[in-house]
Amino acid sequence: MNMKRVEDLIPKNIFDFSGIDELKLLSDEEIMPILPALLEWMKDMTWPIAKEMPMLLSKHQKVLIPCIIEALRPEQSECDWKTFIIWMLLPLLDKDYLSMLKLSLERIAESPTRGEESEQTNIAARELLDEMSVL
């Protein structure tokens, strides 16, 4: 990463695609500090920039897993975000990395919070777990 700081590549608004091409070229080590901020752009999948995030993030699975685990915690109250992560991002992960999320998915499927139930996050988690069991 030359000249520009990696933080400068984080979208500034829902229409900011200016850093996407550069983000796609970053290594795991370069993108790691901003992964949580990029994952947050998946909070509303109607945002134009949100549609870029699943493919971009899935290229950094090794360093992304801790961010996903954090986002799926029961204390995280934005359950629609969890649902988007499960539906849009997790299916793009290799099965070895996806298996690292099994405990988080089982917790959501079997003991969902009230919000996870109302956003049907538990259903999304159960469907993904069922798919994982046949892989």
C-alpha positions as CSV (number, residue, x, y, z in Angstrom):
1,M,0.0,0.0,0.0
2,N,1.8,3.1,-1.1
3,M,0.9,6.8,-0.7
4,K,-2.7,6.3,0.5
5,R,-3.4,4.9,4.0
6,V,-5.5,1.7,4.0
7,E,-8.1,3.5,6.2
8,D,-8.7,6.0,3.3
9,L,-10.1,3.1,1.2
10,I,-13.0,2.5,3.5
11,P,-16.2,3.7,1.8
12,K,-17.3,7.1,3.1
13,N,-21.0,6.6,2.1
14,I,-23.3,4.1,0.5
15,F,-22.3,5.3,-3.0
16,D,-18.6,5.5,-2.5
17,F,-16.9,3.0,-4.8
18,S,-13.7,5.0,-5.2
19,G,-11.5,2.6,-3.2
20,I,-13.0,-0.7,-4.3
21,D,-10.5,-1.5,-7.0
22,E,-7.6,-0.8,-4.6
23,L,-9.3,-2.8,-1.8
24,K,-9.4,-5.8,-4.2
25,L,-5.6,-5.8,-4.5
26,L,-4.8,-5.8,-0.8
27,S,-3.2,-8.7,1.0
28,D,-4.7,-10.2,4.1
29,E,-2.1,-8.3,6.2
30,E,-2.9,-5.0,4.5
31,I,-6.7,-5.2,4.8
32,M,-6.9,-6.8,8.2
33,P,-7.0,-3.4,10.2
34,I,-10.1,-2.3,8.2
35,L,-12.0,-5.6,7.9
36,P,-14.5,-4.8,10.8
37,A,-15.3,-1.5,9.1
38,L,-15.8,-3.2,5.7
39,L,-18.0,-5.9,7.2
40,E,-20.2,-3.2,8.7
41,W,-21.1,-2.1,5.1
42,M,-23.1,-5.3,5.0
43,K,-25.6,-4.0,7.6
44,D,-28.1,-3.0,4.9
45,M,-27.8,-4.9,1.6
46,T,-29.9,-2.3,-0.2
47,W,-26.9,0.0,0.0
48,P,-25.2,0.0,-3.4
49,I,-21.7,-0.4,-1.8
50,A,-23.0,-3.4,0.3
51,K,-23.2,-5.5,-2.8
52,E,-19.5,-5.3,-3.3
53,M,-18.6,-6.6,0.2
54,P,-19.4,-10.3,0.1
55,M,-17.0,-11.1,-2.7
56,L,-14.3,-8.7,-1.5
57,L,-14.4,-10.0,2.1
58,S,-14.5,-13.6,1.1
59,K,-11.1,-13.3,-0.5
60,H,-9.7,-12.7,3.0
61,Q,-11.2,-15.6,4.9
62,K,-8.2,-16.4,7.0
63,V,-8.2,-13.0,8.7
64,L,-12.0,-12.4,8.4
65,I,-13.2,-15.3,10.7
66,P,-12.6,-13.4,14.0
67,C,-14.6,-10.4,12.7
68,I,-17.5,-12.7,11.7
69,I,-17.4,-14.4,15.1
70,E,-17.6,-11.0,16.8
71,A,-20.5,-9.9,14.5
72,L,-22.5,-13.1,15.3
73,R,-22.2,-12.7,19.1
74,P,-25.5,-12.6,21.1
75,E,-24.5,-9.2,22.4
76,Q,-24.6,-7.8,18.8
77,S,-28.1,-6.5,18.6
78,E,-28.2,-5.8,14.8
79,C,-29.7,-9.1,13.9
80,D,-30.5,-8.2,10.3
81,W,-26.8,-7.7,9.8
82,K,-26.2,-11.2,11.2
83,T,-28.7,-12.5,8.7
84,F,-27.1,-10.8,5.8
85,I,-23.7,-12.2,6.8
86,I,-25.1,-15.7,7.0
87,W,-27.0,-15.5,3.7
88,M,-24.7,-13.4,1.6
89,L,-21.1,-13.9,2.9
90,L,-20.8,-17.3,4.6
91,P,-21.8,-19.4,1.6
92,L,-18.8,-17.9,-0.2
93,L,-16.4,-19.3,2.4
94,D,-14.3,-22.4,2.0
95,K,-15.7,-25.3,4.1
96,D,-12.6,-25.3,6.4
97,Y,-13.1,-21.6,7.3
98,L,-16.9,-22.1,7.5
99,S,-16.4,-24.9,10.0
100,M,-14.7,-22.4,12.3
101,L,-18.1,-20.6,12.5
102,K,-20.0,-23.7,13.4
103,L,-20.3,-22.9,17.2
104,S,-21.6,-19.4,16.4
105,L,-24.1,-20.8,13.9
106,E,-25.3,-23.5,16.3
107,R,-25.8,-21.0,19.1
108,I,-27.9,-18.8,16.8
109,A,-29.9,-21.8,15.5
110,E,-30.5,-23.5,18.9
111,S,-30.6,-20.5,21.3
112,P,-31.4,-17.4,19.4
113,T,-31.9,-14.0,21.0
114,R,-35.2,-12.4,20.6
115,G,-33.9,-10.2,17.8
116,E,-32.3,-13.2,16.0
117,E,-35.7,-14.9,16.1
118,S,-37.6,-11.9,14.8
119,E,-35.1,-11.3,12.0
120,Q,-35.1,-15.1,11.2
121,T,-31.4,-15.2,11.8
122,N,-31.9,-18.5,13.5
123,I,-33.6,-20.0,10.4
124,A,-30.7,-18.7,8.2
125,A,-28.2,-20.3,10.6
126,R,-30.1,-23.6,10.6
127,E,-30.3,-23.7,6.8
128,L,-26.5,-23.1,6.5
129,L,-25.7,-25.7,9.2
130,D,-27.9,-28.2,7.3
131,E,-26.0,-27.4,4.1
132,M,-22.7,-27.8,5.9
133,S,-23.6,-31.3,7.2
134,V,-23.9,-32.5,3.6
135,L,-20.6,-31.1,2.5
